[in-house]
Amino acid sequence: MPSHDSKDLGDVALCGLFLLCPAIYFAVLADSPATLVLVGGGLGLSLAVRRPLPRTTRTYVYSGVMVATLAVAVNQLFEIETRRFFFLPVEYYTPILLFLGVALTYFDLLDTTLSAIVGCALLAMMVNGNTIAVMSPNTRLTAVGRALDEYHLFYAVLAAAMMPLLLLLARRADRRHVQGNGAPSFPMRRAAFVAAAMAITVAGALGLRAGALALAPRLRELMQHLVLGYVRGGDRGVIFPADVDLWRTVPLKDPAASVVVLRAQGNGPPGYLRGRVYTQYANGRWTAPEGPTTPFEAEIPPGKLTYTVFRAPATPAAPDPPRFNILPTVALRSDTLMTPGSTVAVETIADTLGADANGILFAEEWDAAGGYTVRASSENPLSAYPAPTPDGSLADAYLQLPENLQAPLAALNRQLLGERADAAPAARIRAMNTWFAGHFTYALGQRPRPRRDPVLQFLEEWRRGHCELFASATALLLRAQGIPTRYVTGFVCLEPHPFGRYWLARLGDAHAWVEAYVAEQQAWILVDTTPAVGLPTGQPQMSWLAAVADRMRLFWKTTLAQVKRGQAADLIIRGLTALGAALLWFVAHPLRGPGTIAALVAGLLVARRRRALARAGDPLPPTILELKAELAALERRLAAHGLTRAPTETLRQFAVRLRNHPAVPEAARLDDILDLYEPLRFRADPPAPAQVREFADQMADRLRQSPS
C-alpha cells in the first residue's frame, strides 16, 4: 500500500494497465506509435522511481508544463492520422489526458490521485470512441492485424478489459479504509456487476456493429449540420457553389448575417477575397466549367514540420511581400480558399494546393483550423487576379453571351454610352459606374417572373436589386461591348476590430463583383457597380463587450493555428525576445533602471530577513525534532505492513485501530510507545538528549518483545 516515502508498485502497475487500454486504441486508430511509446515509457519510469513527488505548487506546474509540451510534440513532430475521427479533435484531447494520467502516477497514489487517473483514462477512452468507418492502412504502426477493420470490436474488448482493472483498483482502495477485523471481503455484487457489464459491452459491440457502420457517416453529417446550423443560424450565403442561380429570391433580412466567418491579420484590410469565379451565363444561371488546376510549387520552410509554403508558378519571391494571416471560423463552409486577387504564395497545412485558370485556390487535405497566411504582390484591397490574358480562342470564354440577350444588351449599351461608344475600355467602365449609380438602387427581395431573363428584368423593369444582379448586368453589358469579363463571388473583409489590428468578414459581407480585362492596360481590374448602400461599410459593428469576446476568440484561434503549424516554439522565442526588449528598455533608463533595480534588491533583502525572523520566532528544539523523527521511523515501519495513518487521524486513534493487527509488533506496541512519547513531547520544557536516547532504547525493547 502507498506511504509517504514510497509508492505501491501494485497500484502503479494497475493504473498503468488502465491507461494503456486507451493508449493502445489511440495508437492503432491514429497511427501514432509515438503516443504509445511515450505513455509506456512514462509508466515504466514511474515504476522505477519509488519515491513519490511532493505535492507542491512547483511540482504541479512543472508536471502540467511537461504534459502540454509532450502533447504538442506528439502533434508537431509525429504525424497523426486525424481523418479517422470526427467532430472532436481527438489528436489533442487524448494525448493530453493520457500524459496527465501518467504524470499523476508519480505522486502519492491516494484516493484522490487514483480517482484522477481513472477519470483521465475513462475520458480518453470516451473521446477515442469518436471514430468513423472510413479506414485506410496504417503507414507507421502496421502490425495491427484486423484491429482497423474490426475497430468496433477492438474498442469493446479494450473497454471491457478496463472494467476488471477498475474493480481491482477499487478493492485496493477499500483495503486502506478497512475498519473491521481481518482482511476486507471481496465485494461479490460488484464483481457480478462488472462481469455483466463486460459481457454487455462485447455483445453489444458485436450485435450493433453493422448498424454502427451504416450510421457513422450519417451521424457525422448530422453533427456537422447541427453545429454549423447553431453557429450560423442557417445555411444561406455560406457556400459558394459551382453555379449561381439568379432566379432565387434573396431574403430581406438574414438573422445570421452578423456571424463572423473569418478574421484577417495584416498591416491593412485584405479587402475583396475571391471565393469562386464564373464565366458561362445562360437563362439566369452562372456556371464555372471544370478545368485543370495548376499546382503551386511546394516548399517546406527550414525547421518547420507541419506547414508548407505553396508558391504560384513562375512567381519570384519578393523580399518583404504583404502578408495576411487568415483564420476561418466554423461558419465558413467552402471548398476553396478565400484569397485576394494579388496572392502569389500561401502558407498552410495541406497535401497539395493548386489554382484554376482564374486563380481560385483548391487544397487537398486542408486543415482549416490551422488557417493560412497569404503573401500578396500588392496591398491594394481592390486587386484582381492578373491571369490569364484573354486573347485568341481563350477570349471566347470571357465574351460568351446567350443569343436572346445580345440585341437587348446592345440597345442598353447605346443608351448608357451615348457618344462614348467608341471610347477606351477604361472610360466605358467609368461611364457604366456612373449610369448604375444614377439610375439604379440597391434592394433585396426582388422576385423574378418566369419566362424572362432576370438580368433583363433588372435592367429594363425594376432597376433595383442586390449585388448579384448588379454584377451580372455589369459583366454581360461589358461583354456586349467586347470587353472580357468574369463574375466573381467571395467576401469583402474591410471591418476593423474596435481595438485590435485585424479585420473581420461576416456572412452579410458575402458579395458579388466583376473582373474585366482592359486591353489598353493589359490587366484585369476589379469592377463593382453595386451602390454604396449595398456594400460592406467597413465600420465596426460590435459593442465593447462583444469586441473583448472576439479578441479572446482570435487569441485562441491564433494559438491553435500556430500550434498546428509548428510555430509554438517560434511564439515562445518571440515572446521571450519581446520581454527581454521591454526589460532592456526599462532598465536602460538613467533613472528608472537603477531605481527599479535598487527597489528589487531592497525588497528581496527585506523578504529574506522576514523569512529568517519567522523561522527563528518559534522553532522546535532539536530534541523535540529527534523525538518526532523516532516516531516517524515507527510509522514508516507500520506502512511497510500496509498500515498507514489517515490525514485526519490522531496518533491515539491510529493506535486504537491497530489493535486489530496483533500479529504486527509495531501495531501491537504503539499504545505503549505513545505512553512513553507523549509525556516527553508535550512537557513544558524540552527533553534532554539523554532522555531522547532513553526513549529510543525503550521503544526498541518493546518492539523486540513478542505480542501478547
Secondary structure, 3 states (H helix, E strand, C coil): CCCCCCCCHHHHHHHHHHHHHHHHHHHHHCCCHHHHHHHHHHHHHHHHCCCCECCCHHHHHHHHHHHHHHHHHHHHHCCCCCCCECCCCHHHHHHHHHHHHHHHCCECCCHHHHHHHHHHHHHHHHHHCCECCCCCCCCCCCCCCCCCCCHHHHHHHHHHHHHHHHHHHHHHHHHHCCCCCCCCCCCHHHHHHHHHHHHHHHHHHHHHHHHHHHHHHHHHHHHHHHHHHHHHCCCCCCCCCCEEECCCCCCCCCCCCCCEEEEEECCCCCEEEEEEEECEEECCEEECCCCCCEECEEECCCCCCCCEEEECCCCCCCCCCCEEEEEECCCCCCCCECECCCEEEEEECCCEEEECCCCCEEEECCCHHHCEEEEECCCCCCCCCCCCCCCHHHHHHHHCCCHHHHHHHHHHHHHHHHHHHHCCHHHHHHHHHHHHHHHCEECCCCCCCCCCCHHHHHHHHHCEECHHHHHHHHHHHHHHCCCCEEEEEEEEECEEECCEEEEEEEHHHEEEEEEEEECCCCEEEEECCCCHHHCCCCCCCCCHHHHHHHHHHHHHHHHHHHHHCCCHHHHHHHHHHHHHHHHHHHHCCCCHHHHHHHHHHHHHHHHHHHHHHHHHHCCCCHHHHHHHHHHHHHHHHHHHCCCCCCCCCCHHHHHHHHHHCCCCHHHHCHHHHHHHHHHHHCCCCCCCHHHHHHHHHHHHHHHHCCCC
